[in-house]
Amino acid sequence: MLRLLGMFCLICTCWGQMGKPTVTKSKDGDPLSGTISMGPPDLSDEETQANYMPSKLRCDACAGIAARFAKALQKEIDKTRATRDGQKELDEGLLIDIFEQICADREWSNFGLKEVQGVNRISYPGSEIAEVPGIQQGGGIWPRRLSDMCYGYIEEFEEYGIYKAHANDLKKGLYQLICKKDCRLKDKKKTNKSEL
């Protein structure tokens, strides 16, 4: 028990150290001791300077935006039995308010860039990489980029269209509607790698 507590303290102490993620075993061969170090993601010029979301990050960002849309819409749908049962739709004014609140810059504080296995990814609560150890870089230009993408989806698909996509397919409707274009390139790259 004392060894586990020591390892936990070691991990917490090393959590904020700079440098690439590395694990070093102790010299005495004890598997429960050693050091762990990690640092912030290495950013390309595009990731640090562009006013837009870099194309290689758009699929992750879109998935996060779709997750926020789905969570907020489902919360409203679940408030009344009629909307839950599909007998009544959410009011257009309420939809506008929901989406405006989601897309506001101040709402992106839990999103950020994290390096996972040498690849920069957008991390957010509930994402497949949210619990992967690493340093997440947020703030700065990221909230505005996410907000711009969010408003872009609303402009392209409109509030009602996004709502209907979610209501018709709770699991994948939003993702398939808004992320199809942004994730197509990523899916093609995965397919090409598997063919090799």
NORVEN-V241372 format. One record per residue. RES is the residue in one small letter. D_CENTER is the distance of its C-alpha to the mean C-alpha in Angstrom with 2 decimals. Layout:
BEGIN
RES/D_CENTER, RES/D_CENTER
END
This chain:
BEGIN
m/35.05, l/35.83, r/34.27, l/30.96, l/31.04, g/31.85, m/28.98, f/26.55, c/28.07, l/27.89, i/24.16, c/23.61, t/26.01, c/24.49, w/20.83, g/21.15, q/23.49, m/22.95, g/23.08, k/21.52, p/20.51, t/23.91, v/25.76, t/29.51, k/31.87, s/34.82, k/38.15, d/39.88, g/37.73, d/36.34, p/33.04, l/31.88, s/32.30, g/31.06, t/28.44, i/24.74, s/23.40, m/20.14, g/19.19, p/16.65, p/15.28, d/17.98, l/17.24, s/19.10, d/21.12, e/18.89, e/15.78, t/18.03, q/20.32, a/19.20, n/18.80, y/16.39, m/13.01, p/14.31, s/14.70, k/13.34, l/9.80, r/10.16, c/9.30, d/5.71, a/5.68, c/7.95, a/6.47, g/4.15, i/7.60, a/9.51, a/8.38, r/9.48, f/12.47, a/13.42, k/13.40, a/15.47, l/17.72, q/18.44, k/19.36, e/21.88, i/23.12, d/23.89, k/26.01, t/29.02, r/30.67, a/31.49, t/27.94, r/26.84, d/29.75, g/29.10, q/32.41, k/31.02, e/28.17, l/26.26, d/28.15, e/27.16, g/27.38, l/25.03, l/22.47, i/22.81, d/22.35, i/19.22, f/17.50, e/18.96, q/17.59, i/13.99, c/14.26, a/16.16, d/15.14, r/15.61, e/12.86, w/9.93, s/11.17, n/8.57, f/5.95, g/7.43, l/8.67, k/9.83, e/12.60, v/12.75, q/16.17, g/16.96, v/14.07, n/11.64, r/7.97, i/4.87, s/3.88, y/3.56, p/6.63, g/7.44, s/5.24, e/8.17, i/8.03, a/7.62, e/11.41, v/12.35, p/14.67, g/14.19, i/14.09, q/11.04, q/12.22, g/11.34, g/13.79, g/16.22, i/15.38, w/11.55, p/11.91, r/14.58, r/12.89, l/10.07, s/13.06, d/15.17, m/12.99, c/12.85, y/16.62, g/17.20, y/16.04, i/18.29, e/21.07, e/20.87, f/20.58, e/21.87, e/21.06, y/23.46, g/22.28, i/18.66, y/20.23, k/22.59, a/20.05, h/18.35, a/21.83, n/23.19, d/20.58, l/18.44, k/16.58, k/15.81, g/17.46, l/14.76, y/12.76, q/16.20, l/17.29, i/14.73, c/12.87, k/16.18, k/17.09, d/13.92, c/13.45, r/17.24, l/17.70, k/15.24, d/17.02, k/20.33, k/19.75, k/19.11, t/22.26, n/24.28, k/23.55, s/24.60, e/27.75, l/28.87
END
